[in-house]
Amino acid sequence: MNVSFRPAMDCAADLALLVGLYDDAARWMIGHGIDQWKPGEKDTDHFRRWIRQGEVWLAEAVEEAAEEAVGGWELWWEDVPAWGEQPPVAGYVHRLMTSSSAPAGTGRVLLDAAERRIAAAGRPLARLDCLATNPRLRAYYEEAGYAVVGEQTAKEGAGGDTYGVILLEKRLADTTVPRARSKSGAGHGRSRSGG
């Protein structure tokens, strides 16, 4: 599967895709006995806010000149409700979601892309959280190289409710090429990400 990634736009089509992806993922969770997301819980206003405040990404499978949305995620540059005040050393992945029609392994492809984006921004850590009551998701992230670094027992949600989350973090590989020395001794180099 060839997957392309792009920032979501604040337009009706992208907002509808994001809401649809979220609701699809929520229905899958419910069908598999996971009590975490509920269909209808995140609307266009939610995704519009994060498009404006952070980054929201869409993943599209490219097959014979046709594209189909297979997932998305939010990338925040701070997460005070879960992590408290922190120095700017991490990107925070939220709402990693895949469509029910996406092939197995798509979630990991999306997570890898989010990690590359964080590293490209010069931040060495990827962070995320999951409900303390969701051991299946915790195991998924641990298998992807994340380590539990704490627990927030009273994270406050948008509606004022509180719930417990497990805090996970992954140190990202250095994405820069070591500087080469010219004959004059001045260094120059390029990022592997092309930047």
Secondary structure, 3 states (H helix, E strand, C coil): CEEEEEECCCCHHHHHHHHHHHHHHHHHHHHCCCCCCCCCCCCHHHHHHHHHHCEEEEEEEEECCEEEEEEEEEEECCCHHHHCCCCCCEEEEEEEEECCCCCCCHHHHHHHHHHHHHHHCCCCEEEEEEECCCHHHHHHHHHCCCEEEEEEEEEECCCCCEEEEEEEEEECCCCECCCEECCCCCEECCECCCC
